[in-house]
Amino acid sequence: MSGSAATGTRSVVGADRGDGAFDLGRDEGAQLARAALALARRLAAGASLWCLAPEWPEHGRHLAVEFVHPVVVGKRAFPAISVTGSDAVGELRAAVRPGDALAVIAPAESGIALDAVRRAPAWGVDSWWIGAGVRPPRVAVDHLVWVHRADGTDDDDGGGGAGARHDGSLVLRYHVLWELTHVCCEHPGLLTESASCDDEAGTCITCGDDGHVGEVRAAAVDGLAAVRTARGTETVDTTLVGDVAPGDLVLVHAGTAIERIAASRG
């Protein structure tokens, strides 16, 4: 990229706005590298990339264009779609397939972004979140890349990260993500995920099942409901959690809904 200069162990890219928003420190660089490798593996396996930026739609469109229409000669084009509109979560629910990728560019206060990310595991979709401001509450996002100041604190400008929308710091991060994803794709040996003993982490030693997120598809009848999970549609006993309605999120274990999961409906 133009405008790069090495400064010690950090790389400053672009014009420094004075609070370090353009700094990519060693830790953040490592996060972006891991995020890019994971995304490259998904795309190489045939995933579509769904880009969601409810408050900053221009960034969602920009990211989708980068992947679907690369400007560098010889770079591979990947299927990427920008999702906008008042019912973005509903559009995603209808269109995503297990194995797809969801890239969110949004502040932590985005109810739509939180709702989509929380539902992604039930859809069988991995998620990436690039944002600014105070970090989101604990949420099951697979890869989180956050704009931070030079001192490592969150870039909270009092406006939910609104400054990052225009100063180039978000663009820098998803451009690096795009470039590193292509670098990974140029090395086929990196694109196969090797099995490890960690694959069984979180599995119940009694029944061999793991707890996984499900999204209710239809109200329960006689205590049984159709629930969408990464494995497909399952018939789940909902007696323990009470009445459920379409769109509710539950934690499913051994064919039983054992806990409700809060979901923003913003």
C-alpha positions in Angstrom: 0.0 0.0 0.0 1.1 3.5 -0.6 2.0 5.7 2.3 3.5 2.9 4.5 6.4 3.6 6.8 8.0 1.2 9.3 8.2 2.6 12.8 9.9 0.2 15.1 7.7 -2.9 15.5 4.6 -1.1 14.2 3.5 -0.3 10.7 1.8 3.0 10.2 -0.3 3.1 7.0 -1.8 6.3 5.5 -2.0 9.6 7.3 -1.9 9.5 11.0 -4.9 11.4 12.4 -3.2 11.9 15.8 -4.8 9.2 17.9 -3.2 6.1 16.3 -6.3 4.9 14.4 -4.1 4.0 11.5 -1.7 1.9 13.6 -1.8 -1.8 12.9 0.1 -3.2 15.9 1.6 -6.7 16.1 -1.4 -8.2 17.9 -3.9 -6.7 15.4 -1.8 -7.8 12.5 -1.9 -11.4 13.9 -5.7 -11.1 14.3 -6.1 -10.0 10.7 -3.8 -12.8 9.5 -5.9 -15.5 11.4 -9.1 -13.9 10.1 -7.8 -13.9 6.5 -6.7 -17.5 6.7 -10.1 -18.6 8.0 -11.9 -16.6 5.3 -9.7 -18.0 2.6 -10.5 -21.5 3.7 -14.2 -20.8 3.6 -14.1 -19.2 0.2 -11.9 -21.9 -1.3 -14.4 -24.4 -0.1 -17.2 -22.7 -2.1 -18.6 -20.2 0.4 -20.4 -17.0 -0.5 -19.4 -13.9 1.5 -22.3 -11.9 2.8 -21.4 -8.3 3.8 -23.6 -6.5 6.3 -23.1 -2.9 7.4 -26.4 -1.5 8.6 -25.2 1.8 9.9 -22.4 2.2 7.3 -23.8 0.6 4.1 -21.1 2.1 1.9 -18.6 -0.1 3.6 -20.6 -3.2 3.1 -20.9 -2.5 -0.6 -17.2 -1.6 -0.8 -16.1 -4.9 0.8 -18.4 -6.9 -1.5 -17.0 -5.2 -4.5 -13.4 -5.9 -3.4 -14.0 -9.6 -3.4 -16.3 -10.0 -6.3 -14.4 -7.7 -8.7 -10.7 -7.6 -7.7 -8.9 -4.7 -9.3 -5.5 -6.6 -9.3 -5.0 -8.5 -12.5 -4.9 -12.3 -11.9 -6.6 -12.2 -8.5 -9.5 -14.6 -8.1 -13.1 -13.2 -7.9 -15.2 -14.6 -5.1 -19.0 -14.5 -4.7 -19.8 -11.6 -2.4 -23.1 -9.9 -1.7 -23.9 -6.7 0.2 -27.1 -7.0 2.2 -29.0 -3.8 3.0 -32.6 -2.8 3.9 -34.8 -2.9 6.9 -35.0 -6.7 7.1 -31.4 -7.6 6.5 -31.5 -10.4 9.0 -34.6 -11.9 7.2 -32.8 -11.7 3.9 -29.8 -13.4 5.3 -31.9 -16.1 6.9 -33.5 -16.9 3.5 -30.3 -16.8 1.5 -27.3 -18.1 3.4 -26.1 -21.7 3.2 -24.1 -23.7 5.8 -20.5 -23.0 5.2 -21.0 -19.4 4.0 -19.2 -16.4 5.6 -20.8 -13.3 7.2 -18.7 -10.1 7.3 -20.1 -7.4 9.5 -18.8 -3.8 9.5 -20.6 -2.0 12.2 -20.4 -0.3 15.6 -21.1 -2.4 18.7 -24.4 -0.6 19.2 -25.8 -2.1 16.0 -28.8 -4.2 16.9 -29.0 -5.7 13.4 -25.4 -6.7 13.4 -25.6 -8.3 16.8 -28.8 -10.1 15.8 -27.2 -11.5 12.6 -24.0 -12.6 14.4 -25.9 -14.3 17.2 -27.9 -16.3 14.6 -25.0 -17.2 12.3 -24.1 -20.4 14.2 -27.6 -21.7 13.8 -27.3 -21.0 10.0 -24.0 -22.8 9.9 -22.2 -19.6 9.0 -18.9 -18.3 10.3 -18.7 -14.6 11.2 -16.2 -11.7 10.9 -16.8 -8.3 12.6 -14.8 -5.2 11.8 -15.8 -2.2 13.9 -15.0 0.8 16.0 -16.1 2.4 19.3 -16.7 0.4 22.5 -16.4 -3.3 21.7 -19.5 -5.3 21.5 -20.7 -7.4 24.5 -19.7 -11.0 24.6 -21.0 -12.5 21.5 -20.1 -15.6 19.5 -18.3 -13.9 16.7 -15.6 -16.0 15.1 -13.2 -13.2 14.3 -13.2 -9.7 15.7 -11.1 -6.9 14.3 -11.5 -3.6 16.1 -10.1 -0.1 15.5 -8.0 0.9 18.5 -5.8 3.8 19.6 -2.0 3.6 19.7 -2.2 2.8 23.4 -4.3 -0.2 22.7 -7.6 1.2 24.1 -10.8 1.1 22.1 -11.3 4.0 19.7 -14.3 5.4 21.5 -14.9 8.9 20.2 -18.2 9.3 22.0 -20.1 8.7 18.8 -20.2 4.9 18.6 -17.1 4.9 16.4 -18.7 7.3 13.9 -15.3 8.9 13.2 -14.0 5.7 11.8 -16.7 5.7 9.2 -14.9 8.5 7.3 -11.2 8.5 8.4 -10.1 5.4 6.5 -9.3 3.2 9.5 -12.1 0.7 8.7 -11.2 0.7 5.0 -7.6 -0.1 5.9 -8.6 -3.1 7.9 -10.9 -4.7 5.4 -8.4 -3.9 2.6 -5.7 -5.8 4.5 -8.2 -8.6 5.2 -8.9 -8.8 1.4 -5.2 -8.8 0.5 -4.2 -11.4 3.0 -7.1 -13.6 2.0 -5.8 -13.6 -1.5 -2.2 -14.3 -0.3 -3.6 -17.4 1.6 -5.5 -18.5 -1.5 -2.2 -18.4 -3.5 -0.8 -21.2 -1.2 -3.1 -24.2 -1.5 -1.3 -26.0 1.3 -2.8 -23.5 3.8 -6.4 -24.0 2.7 -7.0 -27.4 4.2 -7.9 -27.4 7.9 -6.0 -30.1 9.7 -7.9 -32.1 12.3 -6.8 -31.7 15.9 -7.8 -32.9 19.3 -9.4 -29.5 19.8 -12.2 -30.6 17.5 -13.8 -32.5 20.3 -13.6 -29.6 22.8 -17.0 -28.8 24.3 -18.4 -32.3 23.6 -20.3 -34.0 26.4 -18.4 -37.0 27.6 -21.6 -38.7 28.6 -23.6 -38.7 25.4 -21.0 -37.5 22.8 -23.1 -34.5 21.8 -22.1 -30.8 21.9 -24.3 -27.8 22.6 -25.1 -25.9 19.5 -27.2 -22.8 18.6 -30.6 -23.3 17.0 -33.2 -21.0 15.5 -36.8 -22.0 16.0 -38.6 -22.3 12.6 -42.1 -23.0 13.9 -43.9 -22.9 17.2 -43.7 -26.1 19.3 -46.5 -28.7 19.1 -46.7 -31.1 22.0 -43.4 -29.8 23.3 -41.5 -30.4 20.0 -40.4 -27.7 17.6 -38.6 -27.6 14.2 -35.3 -25.9 14.9 -32.7 -24.8 12.3 -29.1 -25.6 13.2 -25.8 -25.9 11.3 -26.6 -29.6 10.9 -30.0 -28.9 9.2 -33.5 -28.8 10.6 -33.8 -30.8 13.8 -36.9 -31.8 15.9 -36.1 -30.5 19.3 -37.8 -31.0 22.7 -38.6 -27.5 24.0 -40.2 -28.5 27.3 -37.4 -27.2 29.4 -37.5 -23.7 28.0 -41.3 -23.3 27.7 -43.2 -21.8 24.8 -41.1 -20.8 21.8 -41.9 -18.8 18.6 -40.3 -18.6 15.2 -37.0 -16.7 15.3 -36.2 -17.6 19.0 -32.7 -18.8 19.6 -32.0 -21.8 21.8 -29.1 -23.9 22.9 -29.6 -27.4 21.7 -28.1 -30.4 23.4 -28.9 -34.1 22.7 -32.1 -33.1 20.9 -33.3 -30.9 23.8 -33.5 -27.1 24.0 -31.7 -26.5 27.4 -31.4 -22.7 27.4 -32.8 -19.6 25.6 -30.3 -17.3 23.9 -31.0 -13.6 23.9 -31.1 -12.0 20.5 -31.4 -8.4 19.6 -34.2 -7.7 17.2 -33.0 -4.2 16.2 
